[in-house]
Amino acid sequence: MNKFGMTAKLVAHEGHRDTLLGILLEAAQAMEDVDGCELYAINVDDGDPDSIWIMEIWRDADAHAASLNLEATQAAISKGRPFIAKMEGTRLRVVGGLGV
């Protein structure tokens, strides 16, 4: 299995998590039609009012890279960027598990 995974933590500026969450949920909906996207899950940590976690699984790294050039992706990035205080991410190689 050579699937590409990514986990990212976005920390919203204080009090803006819900705004950023809405933008990310719209982006997740747009991912339904993107070739190679197998999972795009948006999560919140109920113990941290400013953080959002994104988990992605892609057919391969090339499919992920291509998605970053899509108009919908660029629009979501532009729309969300002002609400992000901090961002960290990890690129992963998916090796198996339920649903993959």
N, C-alpha and C positions, 0 to 999 in steps of 0.2 A: 504494500500500500504506500503510495507516494502523495497522499493528500497533504495539503498545506493548511495549517491552522494559525490562528492569531487570537490572542487575548489582549485586550486593552482596558486600561482603567482611565476614565476621564473624571477629573475633579472639576465640578462646576464652581464658578464664583458663588460665594455664599448667597443662598436664597434663589438661585437660578437653575437648580437641578431639574425642576419640572419643565422649564422652558427647553432646556437642552434635551431632556428625555423625549419630549414631543418631536423635536427635530430628528432624533435618532430613530424613533419609531416610524416616522415617515420614510426615512432612509431604508429601514429594514423592510418595509412594504415594497419599496422600489427594487430591492434585491431579489424578490420573488421571481422576477423575469430576467435576471442576469445569468448568462451562461456560465456554468461552473460553480455557482454559489450553492452550497449544500446546507449551510447553517449560518444564520446571522441572528444571534440571540442577544437581546438587550436585557440587562439585569440591574437591579438596585440592591444595595446593602441597607437593610432597615436600620442598622446601627450607625450608619454614616450618611447624614442628610445631604451631602454634596457629591457623593461618588456614584458613578455609573460604570458597569462592567459590560464589555462587548465580547462575545465569543463567536468566532467565525471558523467555518470549515469550507475549504475550496477544493475543487478537483485537483488543482495544482497551483504552484506559485504564479505561473503565467496568467491564469484566470484571475487571480487576485490583483495582480499588477494591472491587467487590462481594465478591471472594474474601476480603478482609481482615475482613469482617463474619461469615464463616462460623464456626460453632462449632469445627470442626476446626482452622481457622487460629488462632483465639483461644487454643485449648488448646495448640497447638504453641508459640505465642509465650510464653505463661505458663510452659510447661515449660522452654523453652530460655533465657529471659531470665537466670536466675541464673548461667549458664555463659558469658555473653557479656561480654567485657571492653571491646570496642570494635566499632563497626559503622559502615560507610560504604557508601553506595549511590548509584547514578546511574540516573536515568530516561532511557530512550532511545527514539528513534523508529526502528523497524526499517524499512530501505529495501530489503532484498533479501538474497539469498544462498541457498546450498544448504539445502534443507529448510524454507525459509520461503516 
